[in-house]
Amino acid sequence: MNEQTTASGKTYAEAGRDHLWMHFTRHSTYEPLERGGGGAKIPIITKGLGHKVWDDQGNEYLDGLAGLFVVNAGHGREQIAEAMARQATDLAYFPIWSYGHPRAIELAERLAQHAPADLNRVFFTTGGGEAVESAWKLAKQYFKLVGKPAKHKVISRSIAYHGTPQGALAITGIPELKEAFEPLTPGGFRVPNTNHYRAPEQFQTDEKAFGLWAANRIEEAILFEGPDTVAAVFLEPVQNAGGCFPPPPGYFERVREICDEYDVLLVSDETICAFGRIGSMFACTDFDYVPDIITTAKGITSGYAPLGLMIASERLFEPFRKGTNAFTHGYTWGGHPVSCAAAMANLDIFDEEGLNQRVKDNAPVFRTTLERLLDLPLVGDVRGAGYFYGIELVKDKQTKETFNDEESERLLRGFLSKALFDAGVYCRADDRGDPVIQLSPPLTMGPAEFDELESRLRSVITEAENYL
C-alpha cells in the first residue's frame, strides 16, 4: 500500500466512492458516468498545517472554514497530539458514569472559570447535537423536579441549525433537513431570526428596533403556547445557517428579560461561536448576556478529538443534589480522557498565543477586507462577527431579489463549490435560506491571509456571473 492506494489496490477516491458513506453528500456526484452518475472524483485531503490543507495530488488550499467551524487553533499542532498520546498511554478510556478521571475534572473546572456568572456545572458529550439534546432533556427534567411538569416546549429561530439527533432536529429550523425524518420529537416551535438584511421594510434603517421586534416575537410565541408549557429558548449568539446573522443591539437583553418574566430557560447554543470564534471563550460574553445553559463543541479541542459539552447554572443543578434524584442521561464517550487532554492542550495554546485577543484585534480588518467584495454585482450583503462571516449572493442588489431554486442549484452546486476549491479556497457555498458563501477560518489567520481569501473569492464570484 502506498500513499495513493488502499490495501485493495484501489485509489482512495475509488475506495471512498465504493465504501465511504459521506455526511450530507449527494453520492450521485461521484458515481461513474457509465452508472449514470456525475463522474466526479472525491476530494481527498491528506495533510493540514496552520491554516492550510493539502489534497492527495499535492494541491494547497486555504482552509477558510476551519474544517467545519472547528480547527480554531490551526492544523498540525504537535502540542495537542503529544498530550493525547500521553493520556492514551496513562488512561485511554474510562467512563464518567459515577466516576471521575483527572482530565475531565481539570477541564470542567477550567471551563467553569471561563463561563459567566454561576454556570459551573459541566456535562460532557461528544458533539454539539448531543449537547443540544442534553440541554432539552435537562430542561424537561428540571421543571418536573421543581413542580412545573407541563413545561416541555422549546422555541428556536427560523433557519437555525441545532443538530441532527431527533430532539435537536426538532429544534432545528430548516424544514428540508427534517422532512425525511418526520415525525420528530414534538414540542419545537419557531420565531423569526435576526437577518437584518431581509428585515421587514420598517426596520431597514433601524437595527435596534428590528432586534426588539425579533425578540418580542419570542414573547409572543411563549404567550401563544402558554408560559406554563414552554421550557426553553435555544439561540446561537451568531446564527450559522442562512449565513451568519449577528444579534442586533439590545436583542439578547430583551430576550433575557422575556425568559426571566416567564420562567423560561435561555440556552446559548455556542457549538460554533465559542472558543474564540467571536473573540471570547464564550460568545455570550461578547454580546453581554448570561444564559442558563451553554451548549458547545467543535473548537473546544480544535477538532483534534470529538468532544461536546453543556454548562448549566447552579440553579439547574440544585434539584440533583437531593435524595435519589439523578440526571438519567449520558454517553459512552462523553468526557473521554484523550479528548479532554486534547481540550486542555488546546486551551493552553489559546492562553500562550493569545488567540482570543488576536481575533478581537483582527476582526475589524477581516470585516473591512470582506466588505471590499460589495462592489461586485452578485454580492448583496457581508455580515457576521469575529472570524465568522457570510457573504450573501443576490440576483439584483437594488431590489435584493434572490435566486430561484434552479438558479441557486446552478450557481452554488453547479459552479461555486467546485470553482472555489479549484481556486485554492476551502469554504462553504450554501443555500439553507438564501445563497451564501460562509467563512470561518482558523484563528491563526491574519491580514495577509484575509487579502488572499478576498482575492480568490473575488475571482470566482466574478466568473460566477457567467453561469446565471
C-alpha positions, 0 to 999 in steps of 0.5 A, a space after each residue: 500500500 502506498 500513499 495513493 492506494 488502499 490495501 485493495 489496490 484501489 485509489 482512495 477516491 475509488 475506495 471512498 466512492 465504493 465504501 465511504 458513506 459521506 455526511 450530507 453528500 449527494 453520492 450521485 456526484 461521484 458515481 461513474 458516468 457509465 452508472 449514470 452518475 456525475 463522474 466526479 472524483 472525491 476530494 481527498 485531503 491528506 495533510 493540514 498545517 496552520 491554516 492550510 490543507 493539502 489534497 492527495 495530488 499535492 494541491 494547497 488550499 486555504 482552509 477558510 472554514 476551519 474544517 467545519 467551524 472547528 480547527 480554531 487553533 490551526 492544523 498540525 499542532 504537535 502540542 495537542 497530539 503529544 498530550 493525547 498520546 500521553 493520556 492514551 498511554 496513562 488512561 485511554 478510556 474510562 467512563 464518567 458514569 459515577 466516576 471521575 478521571 483527572 482530565 475531565 475534572 481539570 477541564 470542567 473546572 477550567 471551563 467553569 472559570 471561563 463561563 459567566 456568572 454561576 454556570 459551573 456545572 459541566 456535562 460532557 458529550 461528544 458533539 454539539 447535537 448531543 449537547 443540544 439534546 442534553 440541554 432539552 432533556 435537562 430542561 424537561 427534567 428540571 421543571 418536573 423536579 421543581 413542580 412545573 411538569 407541563 413545561 416541555 416546549 422549546 422555541 428556536 429561530 427560523 433557519 437555525 441549525 441545532 443538530 441532527 439527533 431527533 430532539 435537536 432536529 426538532 429544534 432545528 429550523 430548516 424544514 428540508 433537513 427534517 422532512 425525511 425524518 418526520 415525525 420528530 420529537 414534538 414540542 419545537 416551535 419557531 420565531 423569526 431570526 435576526 437577518 437584518 438584511 431581509 428585515 421587514 421594510 420598517 426596520 431597514 434603517 433601524 437595527 435596534 428596533 428590528 432586534 426588539 421586534 425579533 425578540 418580542 416575537 419570542 414573547 409572543 410565541 411563549 404567550 401563544 403556547 402558554 408560559 406554563 408549557 414552554 421550557 426553553 429558548 435555544 439561540 446561537 449568539 451568531 446564527 450559522 445557517 442562512 449565513 451568519 446573522 449577528 444579534 442586533 443591539 439590545 436583542 439578547 437583553 430583551 430576550 433575557 428579560 422575556 425568559 426571566 418574566 416567564 420562567 423560561 430557560 435561555 440556552 446559548 447554543 455556542 457549538 460554533 461561536 465559542 472558543 474564540 470564534 467571536 473573540 471570547 471563550 464564550 460568545 455570550 460574553 461578547 454580546 453581554 448576556 448570561 444564559 442558563 445553559 451553554 451548549 458547545 463543541 467543535 473548537 473546544 479541542 480544535 477538532 483534534 478529538 470529538 468532544 461536546 459539552 453543556 454548562 448549566 447554572 447552579 440553579 439547574 443543578 440544585 434539584 440533583 443534589 437531593 435524595 435519589 434524584 439523578 440526571 438519567 442521561 449520558 454517553 459512552 464517550 462523553 468526557 473521554 480522557 484523550 479528548 479532554 487532554 486534547 481540550 486542555 492542550 488546546 486551551 493552553 495554546 489559546 492562553 500562550 498565543 493569545 488567540 482570543 485577543 488576536 481575533 478581537 484585534 483582527 476582526 475589524 480588518 477581516 470585516 473591512 477586507 470582506 466588505 471590499 467584495 460589495 462592489 461586485 454585482 452578485 454580492 448583496 450583503 457581508 455580515 457576521 462577527 469575529 472570524 465568522 462571516 457570510 457573504 450573501 449572493 443576490 440576483 439584483 442588489 437594488 431590489 435584493 431579489 434572490 435566486 430561484 431554486 434552479 438558479 441557486 442549484 446552478 450557481 452554488 452546486 453547479 459552479 461555486 463549490 467546485 470553482 472555489 476549491 479549484 481556486 485554492 479556497 476551502 469554504 462553504 457555498 450554501 443555500 439553507 435560506 438564501 445563497 451564501 458563501 460562509 467563512 470561518 477560518 482558523 484563528 491563526 489567520 491574519 491580514 495577509 491571509 484575509 487579502 488572499 481569501 478576498 482575492 480568490 473569492 473575488 475571482 470566482 464570484 466574478 466568473 460566477 456571473 457567467 453561469 446565471 
